[in-house]
Amino acid sequence: MRSSPFSHPLQSDPLLQRLQSKAFAYFQYETNPANGLVSDKTAPDWPCSIAATGLALSAYPVAVERGLISHAAALKRVLTTLRFFRDSPHGPQPDATGCRGFYYHFLHMQTGRRAWQCELSTVDSAFLFAGMLTAAEYFSDDTAEQKEIRDIARALYERADWTWAQAADGTVVHGWRPESGFIPHCWHGYDEALLLYVLALGSPTHALPPSAYEAWTRSYEWKHCYDLDYLYAGPLFIHQLSHAWIDFRGIQDAFMRGKGIDYFENSRRATQVQQRYALDNPLGFKGYGANCWGITASDGPGPATLKVDGVERTFYDYQGRGAPFGIDDGTLAPWAVVASLPFAPEIVLPTVHHFIHTLQLHDHHPYGFKASFNQSYVDAPGTAPDGWVSPYFFGLNLGPILLMVENHRTGLPWQLMHGCRYIVDGLRRAGFSGGWLGADGHPR
């Protein structure tokens, strides 16, 4: 296994193993064994998230290699999940599981049918497909069950009609509802859709043209923050999620070639900006500092307005928080810090140490880190004197912990995707070359 050159007391295998073990426990116990669907969060009667299910499919190979689940048990879970999506109702009816190859954002845990009249989600489907393809690369033996995993995963990915989901300006729409049609929003600007566009361009059946990727990158914002120049996105998760699967080290598209960096370096800078913003702490929130940061889309203590130390503060519930611009109400997300481990271990590890040992946010919880906490939210009914901690765990938070810690330790998720021809083709068609792709856009 690859070892990190960085030395820190928290760099020990037992600590990293504990982070991964706690995170994987969510997928062990918050999954319906009859269909493989994973609950979005630990709230009563809450539906499945297809993104969390995709993360589970990606997590099983890591869990096998880390001794957290047997190979046979992981294979069974993966096969159960893939068979469900293959056999589930698919079409324009409003209570189906999916349509046109995509799936609804939330599904009923038991029936697997659409929940809450939610949207057919292109980006959450992309996370689901990424999980399917990860499992297909890992279960590569010549057995009937493993061959079935590969066949189903590839068939379901190839069924997605990306051309149907393309908007008039060339970008991809957020989603569709049978009651009202396409959502009037498209994937513009740097965001978690980086993975989506790579998968859309890599399809052998319904591929988008390279011009779709160019249309997306035209809305990028390059900013200068705290003496760092980088491709801006406020919520930290945007700089992480696509990296859970794709190894962007050393590979560049036209935009990054023009800037002289790659997306991995960009995420390192975004991580550093987060820490520098916390040191600056322009709004004066409690706890912020060199070892206490991490602003992203997250659960929150609001909605509420409280007077804290003589200052009237507005607190929000689930919001797309961001730094240095965007919503900041004092809410921090430990998982988002852990997911930056491959980019900047020198600032991530001390912060994780602070979260675990000083703030006691990890070890006494069954799944490790809860979604978020806020040390400035005090004096509200039922709030502890040291602030608010989310009552929930989210699959979308814990999956990146497992995968990004593994990418830091061994690079296993990245190595699996190096072998996925759909990812490679999508990157090549998006104009990526260099690094592990080679100068001509083909893997070395």
Buried (B, 14 or more C-beta within 10 A) or exposed (E): EEEBEEEBEBBEEEBBBBBBBBBBBBBBEBBBEEBBBBBBBBEEEBBBBBBBBBBBBBBBBBBBBBEBBEBEBBBBBBBBBBBBBBEBBBEEEEEBBBBBBBBBBBBBBEBBBBBEEBBBBBBBBBBBBBBBBBBBBBBEEEEEEBEBBBEBBBBBBBBBBBBBBBBEEBBBBBBBBBEEEBBEEBBBBBBBBBBBBBBBBBBEEBBBBBEBBBBBBEBBEEEEBBEBBBBBBBBBBBBBBBBBBBBBBEBBBBBBBEBEBBBBBBBBBBBBBBBBBBEEBEEEBBBBEEBBBBBBBBBBBBEBEBEBEEEEBEBBEBBBBBBBEBBBBBBBBBBBBBBBBBBBBEBBBBBBBBBBEEBEBBEEBEBBBBBBBBBBBBEBEEBEEEBBBBEBBBBBBBBBBBBBBBBBBBBBBBBBBBBBEBBBBBBBBBBBBBBBBEEEBEBE
